[in-house]
Amino acid sequence: MPKLFPCLWFDGDAEEAANFYVTLLPDSHVDKVWRSPAETPAGPEGMVLTVDFTLSGQPMQGLNGGPEFTFNEAVSFAIECDDQAEVDRLWDTLTADGGEPGPCGWVKDRFGLSWQVFPRRLNELLDDPDPERARRAMEAMLTMSKIEVDALERAVSDT
């Protein structure tokens, strides 16, 4: 069976990005740094061509492809967090050093990659069997940048 994994295109900073990403989640590590055996359009012989890494158990690859392509919101990584402390830690880490917060739990890291950081409780509230509670949870989430569990809980308990 073929091995399937995402390949992320970077402009020269794939190794830096991989080293950053593996600090975010458990079961994450850099597996191998591949250097180019010849000059390429993206750079000289010996440059870091690709970086194989594992992020939360998922194999990934970073490619130093050059400036032709950049990330956009059409592709993102979603991280369902166990609690608010985990949301806060990841949010703060991803927005540091040039990252940008966005609406509804979205954030761009300093490399331009989009992430959705949200607490598991959000999904539980959106799936509430009471449609009014689910609606109030959705409306509250739509007003947030970083998702706050306490604010969601207040929204669904208010009558």
MDTraj code that builds the backbone (N, CA, C; nanometers):
import mdtraj as md
import numpy as np

residues = "MET PRO LYS LEU PHE PRO CYS LEU TRP PHE ASP GLY ASP ALA GLU GLU ALA ALA ASN PHE TYR VAL THR LEU LEU PRO ASP SER HIS VAL ASP LYS VAL TRP ARG SER PRO ALA GLU THR PRO ALA GLY PRO GLU GLY MET VAL LEU THR VAL ASP PHE THR LEU SER GLY GLN PRO MET GLN GLY LEU ASN GLY GLY PRO GLU PHE THR PHE ASN GLU ALA VAL SER PHE ALA ILE GLU CYS ASP ASP GLN ALA GLU VAL ASP ARG LEU TRP ASP THR LEU THR ALA ASP GLY GLY GLU PRO GLY PRO CYS GLY TRP VAL LYS ASP ARG PHE GLY LEU SER TRP GLN VAL PHE PRO ARG ARG LEU ASN GLU LEU LEU ASP ASP PRO ASP PRO GLU ARG ALA ARG ARG ALA MET GLU ALA MET LEU THR MET SER LYS ILE GLU VAL ASP ALA LEU GLU ARG ALA VAL SER ASP THR".split()
xyz = np.array([
    [0.0839, -0.1181, 0.0000],
    [0.0000, 0.0000, 0.0000],
    [0.0883, 0.1243, 0.0000],
    [0.0569, 0.2238, -0.0822],
    [0.1386, 0.3457, -0.0853],
    [0.1269, 0.4242, 0.0453],
    [0.2326, 0.4925, 0.0787],
    [0.2332, 0.5760, 0.1972],
    [0.1891, 0.7166, 0.1560],
    [0.0867, 0.7684, 0.2207],
    [0.0321, 0.9003, 0.1890],
    [0.0682, 0.9971, 0.3003],
    [0.1218, 1.1135, 0.2635],
    [0.1539, 1.2149, 0.3630],
    [0.1519, 1.3520, 0.2963],
    [0.1190, 1.4573, 0.3725],
    [0.1212, 1.5917, 0.3159],
    [0.2642, 1.6380, 0.2900],
    [0.2801, 1.7144, 0.1841],
    [0.4078, 1.7800, 0.1531],
    [0.3806, 1.9300, 0.1504],
    [0.4493, 2.0031, 0.2366],
    [0.4304, 2.1471, 0.2486],
    [0.5430, 2.2207, 0.1773],
    [0.5083, 2.3151, 0.0924],
    [0.6041, 2.3906, 0.0105],
    [0.6515, 2.5126, 0.0875],
    [0.7818, 2.5258, 0.1041],
    [0.8424, 2.6398, 0.1721],
    [0.9419, 2.7087, 0.0801],
    [0.9732, 2.8316, 0.1143],
    [1.0725, 2.9083, 0.0401],
    [1.2022, 2.9144, 0.1204],
    [1.2673, 2.7975, 0.1370],
    [1.3974, 2.7935, 0.2016],
    [1.3957, 2.7675, 0.3510],
    [1.2786, 2.7634, 0.4149],
    [1.2779, 2.7462, 0.5600],
    [1.2040, 2.6200, 0.6059],
    [1.2064, 2.5157, 0.5231],
    [1.1391, 2.3901, 0.5587],
    [1.1970, 2.3286, 0.6858],
    [1.3278, 2.3317, 0.7012],
    [1.3882, 2.2722, 0.8205],
    [1.3517, 2.3525, 0.9452],
    [1.3561, 2.4840, 0.9369],
    [1.3166, 2.5688, 1.0501],
    [1.1706, 2.5437, 1.0867],
    [1.0842, 2.5353, 0.9864],
    [0.9419, 2.5105, 1.0113],
    [0.9216, 2.3741, 1.0766],
    [0.9853, 2.2710, 1.0242],
    [0.9703, 2.1369, 1.0817],
    [1.0173, 2.1356, 1.2268],
    [1.1306, 2.1993, 1.2543],
    [1.1808, 2.2041, 1.3913],
    [1.0828, 2.2765, 1.4843],
    [1.0138, 2.3770, 1.4324],
    [0.9117, 2.4477, 1.5104],
    [0.7881, 2.3596, 1.5306],
    [0.7380, 2.3011, 1.4240],
    [0.6146, 2.2232, 1.4318],
    [0.6255, 2.1052, 1.5283],
    [0.7422, 2.0412, 1.5333],
    [0.7550, 1.9235, 1.6211],
    [0.7547, 1.9603, 1.7692],
    [0.7659, 2.0898, 1.8006],
    [0.7567, 2.1323, 1.9411],
    [0.6117, 2.1499, 1.9850],
    [0.5180, 2.1479, 1.8909],
    [0.3789, 2.1796, 1.9227],
    [0.3030, 2.0665, 1.9907],
    [0.3232, 1.9441, 1.9438],
    [0.2375, 1.8324, 1.9851],
    [0.3201, 1.7106, 2.0222],
    [0.2675, 1.6266, 2.1133],
    [0.3366, 1.5020, 2.1456],
    [0.3460, 1.4112, 2.0224],
    [0.4334, 1.3135, 2.0293],
    [0.4563, 1.2183, 1.9198],
    [0.4949, 1.2913, 1.7920],
    [0.5842, 1.3891, 1.8070],
    [0.6310, 1.4694, 1.6936],
    [0.7830, 1.4756, 1.6961],
    [0.8442, 1.4623, 1.5778],
    [0.9900, 1.4652, 1.5701],
    [1.0331, 1.4816, 1.4243],
    [1.1530, 1.5342, 1.4055],
    [1.2137, 1.5401, 1.2727],
    [1.2750, 1.4035, 1.2461],
    [1.2444, 1.3464, 1.1305],
    [1.2913, 1.2122, 1.0972],
    [1.4165, 1.2128, 1.0105],
    [1.4185, 1.2998, 0.9092],
    [1.5346, 1.3017, 0.8195],
    [1.5372, 1.4334, 0.7441],
    [1.6573, 1.4848, 0.7285],
    [1.6797, 1.6042, 0.6458],
    [1.7516, 1.5574, 0.5197],
    [1.6883, 1.5842, 0.4057],
    [1.7441, 1.5433, 0.2762],
    [1.8109, 1.6642, 0.2109],
    [1.9346, 1.6471, 0.1703],
    [2.0075, 1.7555, 0.1031],
    [2.0137, 1.7264, -0.0470],
    [2.0107, 1.8314, -0.1240],
    [2.0100, 1.8167, -0.2689],
    [2.1457, 1.7681, -0.3191],
    [2.1475, 1.6605, -0.3989],
    [2.2746, 1.6107, -0.4515],
    [2.3246, 1.6919, -0.5705],
    [2.2449, 1.7868, -0.6177],
    [2.2840, 1.8693, -0.7319],
    [2.2161, 2.0050, -0.7194],
    [2.2624, 2.1015, -0.7953],
    [2.1980, 2.2333, -0.8001],
    [2.0571, 2.2178, -0.8581],
    [1.9633, 2.2923, -0.8024],
    [1.8247, 2.2899, -0.8502],
    [1.7800, 2.4343, -0.8752],
    [1.6644, 2.4537, -0.9374],
    [1.6133, 2.5905, -0.9521],
    [1.5905, 2.6595, -0.8175],
    [1.5696, 2.5808, -0.7105],
    [1.5445, 2.6382, -0.5783],
    [1.6725, 2.6693, -0.5011],
    [1.7880, 2.6155, -0.5453],
    [1.9095, 2.6434, -0.4704],
    [2.0258, 2.5546, -0.5081],
    [2.1379, 2.5730, -0.4371],
    [2.2624, 2.5036, -0.4716],
    [2.2675, 2.3592, -0.4219],
    [2.3608, 2.2862, -0.4774],
    [2.3907, 2.1512, -0.4288],
    [2.4175, 2.1583, -0.2789],
    [2.3658, 2.0623, -0.2042],
    [2.3888, 2.0568, -0.0603],
    [2.2843, 2.1288, 0.0235],
    [2.1985, 2.2064, -0.0418],
    [2.0947, 2.2763, 0.0354],
    [1.9928, 2.1757, 0.0883],
    [1.9208, 2.2141, 0.1941],
    [1.8124, 2.1285, 0.2434],
    [1.7041, 2.1281, 0.1375],
    [1.6778, 2.0113, 0.0830],
    [1.5761, 1.9963, -0.0203],
    [1.4418, 1.9622, 0.0432],
    [1.4400, 1.8580, 0.1253],
    [1.3180, 1.8193, 0.1960],
    [1.3512, 1.7816, 0.3394],
    [1.2485, 1.7886, 0.4230],
    [1.2595, 1.7470, 0.5621],
    [1.1408, 1.6559, 0.5904],
    [1.1693, 1.5319, 0.6274],
    [1.0643, 1.4397, 0.6697],
    [1.0484, 1.4559, 0.8198],
    [0.9239, 1.4738, 0.8637],
    [0.8980, 1.4870, 1.0063],
    [0.7634, 1.4249, 1.0394],
    [0.7450, 1.3997, 1.1659],
    [0.6211, 1.3410, 1.2153],
    [0.5568, 1.4422, 1.3073],
    [0.4292, 1.4698, 1.2830],
    [0.3552, 1.5661, 1.3634],
    [0.2336, 1.4956, 1.4227],
    [0.2369, 1.4762, 1.5530],
    [0.1298, 1.4052, 1.6237],
    [0.1041, 1.2677, 1.5612],
    [0.2124, 1.1973, 1.5287],
    [0.2032, 1.0640, 1.4713],
    [0.1815, 1.0605, 1.3214],
    [0.1582, 1.1751, 1.2576],
    [0.1300, 1.1829, 1.1140],
    [0.2586, 1.2172, 1.0370],
    [0.3027, 1.1305, 0.9458],
    [0.4195, 1.1655, 0.8642],
    [0.3895, 1.2882, 0.7779],
    [0.4882, 1.3739, 0.7648],
    [0.4774, 1.4969, 0.6866],
    [0.6102, 1.5182, 0.6148],
    [0.6074, 1.6083, 0.5192],
    [0.7312, 1.6472, 0.4519],
    [0.7270, 1.7968, 0.4247],
    [0.8390, 1.8616, 0.4463],
    [0.8570, 2.0013, 0.4078],
    [0.9517, 2.0051, 0.2896],
    [0.9159, 2.0809, 0.1874],
    [0.9944, 2.0931, 0.0644],
    [1.0386, 2.2374, 0.0471],
    [1.1670, 2.2592, 0.0281],
    [1.2163, 2.3926, -0.0055],
    [1.2045, 2.4106, -0.1559],
    [1.0872, 2.4514, -0.2011],
    [1.0589, 2.4612, -0.3435],
    [1.0859, 2.5964, -0.4050],
    [1.1029, 2.7000, -0.3214],
    [1.1256, 2.8334, -0.3745],
    [1.0048, 2.9235, -0.3532],
    [1.0117, 3.0452, -0.4061],
    [0.9091, 3.1461, -0.3783],
    [0.7837, 3.1388, -0.4662],
    [0.7780, 3.0459, -0.5600],
    [0.6672, 3.0444, -0.6566],
    [0.5304, 3.0218, -0.5935],
    [0.5223, 2.9452, -0.4855],
    [0.3942, 2.9130, -0.4240],
    [0.3979, 2.9454, -0.2752],
    [0.2862, 2.9923, -0.2243],
    [0.2754, 3.0232, -0.0815],
    [0.1488, 2.9584, -0.0257],
    [0.1428, 2.9491, 0.1050],
    [0.0260, 2.8925, 0.1710],
    [-0.0920, 2.9878, 0.1597],
    [-0.2125, 2.9314, 0.1608],
    [-0.3337, 3.0108, 0.1783],
    [-0.4319, 2.9300, 0.2613],
    [-0.5458, 2.9887, 0.2903],
    [-0.6406, 2.9255, 0.3813],
    [-0.7118, 2.8032, 0.3226],
    [-0.6888, 2.7741, 0.1951],
    [-0.7536, 2.6576, 0.1339],
    [-0.7052, 2.5271, 0.1970],
    [-0.5896, 2.5299, 0.2605],
    [-0.5365, 2.4132, 0.3307],
    [-0.4956, 2.4582, 0.4703],
    [-0.5398, 2.3824, 0.5695],
    [-0.5024, 2.4140, 0.7075],
    [-0.4938, 2.2845, 0.7866],
    [-0.4354, 2.2951, 0.9044],
    [-0.4325, 2.1838, 0.9977],
    [-0.5252, 2.2178, 1.1131],
    [-0.6091, 2.1233, 1.1506],
    [-0.7011, 2.1407, 1.2623],
    [-0.6469, 2.0661, 1.3830],
    [-0.6472, 2.1331, 1.4968],
    [-0.6030, 2.0710, 1.6215],
    [-0.7180, 2.0794, 1.7208],
    [-0.7759, 1.9648, 1.7517],
    [-0.8792, 1.9581, 1.8544],
    [-0.8090, 1.9406, 1.9887],
    [-0.8267, 2.0375, 2.0771],
    [-0.7563, 2.0398, 2.2049],
    [-0.8432, 1.9837, 2.3165],
    [-0.7779, 1.9224, 2.4149],
    [-0.8495, 1.8638, 2.5277],
    [-0.9132, 1.9688, 2.6178],
    [-0.8476, 2.0857, 2.6299],
    [-0.8977, 2.1852, 2.7246],
    [-0.8486, 2.3249, 2.6852],
    [-0.8926, 2.4233, 2.7623],
    [-0.8571, 2.5628, 2.7331],
    [-0.7073, 2.5865, 2.7476],
    [-0.6435, 2.5202, 2.8429],
    [-0.4994, 2.5386, 2.8611],
    [-0.4234, 2.4982, 2.7346],
    [-0.4655, 2.3896, 2.6718],
    [-0.3995, 2.3455, 2.5484],
    [-0.4281, 2.4436, 2.4341],
    [-0.5510, 2.4918, 2.4244],
    [-0.5846, 2.5940, 2.3241],
    [-0.4936, 2.7153, 2.3441],
    [-0.4842, 2.7628, 2.4673],
    [-0.4040, 2.8823, 2.4975],
    [-0.2574, 2.8617, 2.4605],
    [-0.2011, 2.7470, 2.4977],
    [-0.0593, 2.7195, 2.4693],
    [-0.0334, 2.7181, 2.3193],
    [-0.1165, 2.6455, 2.2451],
    [-0.0957, 2.6371, 2.0998],
    [-0.1199, 2.7714, 2.0327],
    [-0.2242, 2.8409, 2.0732],
    [-0.2553, 2.9722, 2.0166],
    [-0.1375, 3.0681, 2.0369],
    [-0.0867, 3.0724, 2.1601],
    [0.0248, 3.1620, 2.1906],
    [0.1496, 3.1245, 2.1120],
    [0.1765, 2.9963, 2.0989],
    [0.2953, 2.9509, 2.0260],
    [0.2831, 2.9801, 1.8775],
    [0.1670, 2.9544, 1.8207],
    [0.1485, 2.9757, 1.6760],
    [0.1430, 3.1230, 1.6375],
    [0.0959, 3.2089, 1.7266],
    [0.0905, 3.3521, 1.6935],
    [0.2210, 3.4247, 1.7267],
    [0.3124, 3.3598, 1.7977],
    [0.4391, 3.4231, 1.8349],
    [0.5269, 3.4463, 1.7118],
    [0.6145, 3.5423, 1.7211],
    [0.7179, 3.5663, 1.6195],
    [0.6623, 3.5864, 1.4790],
    [0.5521, 3.6597, 1.4672],
    [0.4993, 3.6910, 1.3348],
    [0.3765, 3.6144, 1.2943],
    [0.3280, 3.5224, 1.3791],
    [0.2020, 3.4558, 1.3494],
    [0.0875, 3.5547, 1.3630],
    [-0.0286, 3.5196, 1.3060],
    [-0.1423, 3.6117, 1.3065],
    [-0.2695, 3.5410, 1.3524],
    [-0.3369, 3.5975, 1.4553],
    [-0.4650, 3.5408, 1.4943],
    [-0.5700, 3.5709, 1.3883],
    [-0.6668, 3.4837, 1.3769],
    [-0.7769, 3.5039, 1.2843],
    [-0.9085, 3.4803, 1.3553],
    [-1.0174, 3.4778, 1.2822],
    [-1.1480, 3.4573, 1.3430],
    [-1.1774, 3.3092, 1.3693],
    [-1.2644, 3.2837, 1.4635],
    [-1.3232, 3.1507, 1.4854],
    [-1.2210, 3.0400, 1.5061],
    [-1.1129, 3.0699, 1.5778],
    [-1.0135, 2.9679, 1.6080],
    [-0.9045, 2.9512, 1.5035],
    [-0.9081, 3.0316, 1.3969],
    [-0.8056, 3.0218, 1.2924],
    [-0.6852, 3.1063, 1.3311],
    [-0.5681, 3.0586, 1.2951],
    [-0.4437, 3.1300, 1.3193],
    [-0.3459, 3.0933, 1.2075],
    [-0.2649, 3.1906, 1.1673],
    [-0.1546, 3.1635, 1.0740],
    [-0.0257, 3.1672, 1.1528],
    [0.0612, 3.0686, 1.1304],
    [0.1909, 3.0713, 1.1966],
    [0.2852, 3.1634, 1.1203],
    [0.4056, 3.1788, 1.1697],
    [0.5014, 3.2721, 1.1092],
    [0.5463, 3.2300, 0.9694],
    [0.5165, 3.1068, 0.9300],
    [0.5504, 3.0592, 0.7957],
    [0.4336, 3.0775, 0.6989],
    [0.3189, 3.1230, 0.7507],
    [0.2016, 3.1464, 0.6679],
    [0.1042, 3.0309, 0.6613],
    [0.1336, 2.9203, 0.7320],
    [0.0446, 2.8042, 0.7324],
    [-0.0718, 2.8297, 0.8276],
    [-0.1925, 2.7973, 0.7831],
    [-0.3130, 2.8175, 0.8646],
    [-0.3432, 2.6954, 0.9509],
    [-0.3882, 2.7243, 1.0711],
    [-0.4254, 2.6220, 1.1681],
    [-0.5625, 2.6575, 1.2245],
    [-0.6394, 2.5568, 1.2593],
    [-0.7628, 2.5745, 1.3335],
    [-0.7399, 2.5139, 1.4716],
    [-0.7421, 2.5973, 1.5735],
    [-0.7156, 2.5531, 1.7101],
    [-0.8448, 2.5698, 1.7890],
    [-0.9001, 2.4589, 1.8334],
    [-1.0301, 2.4670, 1.9004],
    [-1.0401, 2.3597, 2.0090],
    [-1.1187, 2.3883, 2.1121],
    [-1.1375, 2.2894, 2.2183],
    [-1.2398, 2.1838, 2.1775],
    [-1.2187, 2.0623, 2.2232],
    [-1.3133, 1.9529, 2.1981],
    [-1.4542, 1.9928, 2.2414],
    [-1.4636, 2.0727, 2.3461],
    [-1.5933, 2.1155, 2.3980],
    [-1.6747, 2.1903, 2.2921],
    [-1.6100, 2.2609, 2.2020],
    [-1.6829, 2.3307, 2.0955],
    [-1.7646, 2.2312, 2.0134],
    [-1.7021, 2.1231, 1.9697],
    [-1.7745, 2.0232, 1.8908],
    [-1.8885, 1.9610, 1.9701],
    [-1.8649, 1.9376, 2.0979],
    [-1.9711, 1.8813, 2.1813],
    [-2.0908, 1.9758, 2.1880],
    [-2.0644, 2.1047, 2.2039],
    [-2.1733, 2.2022, 2.2119],
    [-2.2431, 2.2204, 2.0769],
    [-2.1680, 2.2186, 1.9690],
    [-2.2296, 2.2326, 1.8369],
    [-2.3150, 2.1110, 1.8014],
    [-2.2866, 1.9986, 1.8658],
    [-2.3609, 1.8750, 1.8421],
    [-2.4669, 1.8515, 1.9503],
    [-2.4953, 1.9543, 2.0286],
    [-2.5933, 1.9416, 2.1366],
    [-2.7288, 1.9010, 2.0787],
    [-2.7984, 1.8055, 2.1406],
    [-2.9293, 1.7643, 2.0888],
    [-3.0347, 1.8761, 2.0962],
    [-3.0103, 1.9742, 2.1810],
    [-3.1000, 2.0904, 2.1881],
    [-3.0538, 2.1913, 2.0823],
    [-3.1300, 2.2095, 1.9747],
    [-3.0856, 2.2978, 1.8663],
    [-3.0645, 2.4429, 1.9103],
    [-3.1348, 2.4869, 2.0109],
    [-3.1170, 2.6238, 2.0607],
    [-2.9800, 2.6396, 2.1266],
    [-2.9403, 2.5420, 2.2056],
    [-2.8063, 2.5467, 2.2678],
    [-2.6974, 2.5407, 2.1605],
    [-2.7153, 2.4539, 2.0615],
    [-2.6169, 2.4441, 1.9528],
    [-2.6080, 2.5771, 1.8771],
    [-2.7215, 2.6392, 1.8513],
    [-2.7228, 2.7684, 1.7810],
    [-2.6484, 2.8739, 1.8623],
    [-2.6752, 2.8788, 1.9930],
    [-2.6077, 2.9783, 2.0771],
    [-2.4566, 2.9532, 2.0826],
    [-2.4157, 2.8275, 2.0844],
    [-2.2724, 2.7963, 2.0821],
    [-2.2099, 2.8445, 1.9519],
    [-2.2773, 2.8195, 1.8400],
    [-2.2255, 2.8637, 1.7098],
    [-2.2169, 3.0162, 1.7040],
    [-2.3203, 3.0832, 1.7470],
    [-2.3193, 3.2300, 1.7438],
    [-2.2090, 3.2868, 1.8321],
    [-2.1862, 3.2269, 1.9482],
    [-2.0779, 3.2726, 2.0358],
    [-1.9422, 3.2502, 1.9698],
    [-1.9227, 3.1319, 1.9114],
    [-1.7951, 3.1014, 1.8451],
    [-1.7667, 3.2000, 1.7327],
    [-1.8697, 3.2394, 1.6604],
    [-1.8512, 3.3310, 1.5473],
    [-1.8052, 3.4706, 1.5895],
    [-1.8168, 3.5042, 1.7175],
    [-1.7707, 3.6352, 1.7660],
    [-1.6275, 3.6303, 1.8181],
    [-1.5700, 3.5113, 1.8240],
    [-1.4379, 3.4933, 1.8868],
    [-1.3259, 3.4884, 1.7850],
    [-1.2077, 3.5207, 1.8341],
    [-1.0854, 3.4916, 1.7609],
    [-1.0374, 3.3580, 1.8184],
    [-0.9653, 3.3612, 1.9300],
    [-0.9316, 3.2364, 1.9998],
    [-1.0589, 3.1862, 2.0670],
    [-1.0862, 3.0577, 2.0557],
    [-1.2062, 3.0003, 2.1139],
    [-1.1886, 2.9877, 2.2652],
    [-1.2840, 3.0408, 2.3381],
    [-1.2815, 3.0406, 2.4843],
    [-1.3950, 2.9529, 2.5366],
    [-1.3607, 2.8447, 2.6061],
    [-1.4593, 2.7498, 2.6564],
    [-1.5556, 2.8163, 2.7542],
    [-1.5049, 2.8976, 2.8463],
    [-1.5930, 2.9620, 2.9444],
    [-1.6991, 3.0473, 2.8764],
    [-1.6608, 3.1203, 2.7736],
    [-1.7572, 3.2047, 2.7016],
    [-1.8600, 3.1190, 2.6273],
    [-1.8170, 3.0062, 2.5736],
    [-1.9121, 2.9143, 2.5092],
    [-2.0125, 2.8612, 2.6108],
    [-1.9621, 2.8206, 2.7253],
    [-2.0494, 2.7668, 2.8307],
    [-2.1501, 2.8721, 2.8774],
    [-2.1059, 2.9962, 2.8932],
    [-2.1977, 3.1030, 2.9320],
    [-2.3045, 3.1247, 2.8247],
    [-2.2634, 3.1177, 2.6993],
    [-2.3576, 3.1403, 2.5887],
    [-2.4678, 3.0353, 2.5852],
    [-2.4319, 2.9108, 2.6099],
    [-2.5332, 2.8057, 2.6028],
    [-2.6181, 2.7978, 2.7292],
    [-2.5671, 2.8516, 2.8404],
    [-2.6450, 2.8446, 2.9649],
    [-2.7352, 2.9655, 2.9823],
    [-2.7079, 3.0774, 2.9125],
    [-2.7934, 3.1955, 2.9212],
    [-2.9284, 3.1661, 2.8577],
    [-3.0323, 3.2170, 2.9202],
    [-3.1664, 3.1967, 2.8627],
    [-3.2305, 3.3281, 2.8265],
])
top = md.Topology()
chain = top.add_chain()
for i, resn in enumerate(residues, 1):
    res = top.add_residue(resn, chain, resSeq=i)
    for name in ("N", "CA", "C"):
        top.add_atom(name, md.element.get_by_symbol(name[0]), res)
traj = md.Trajectory(xyz[None], top)
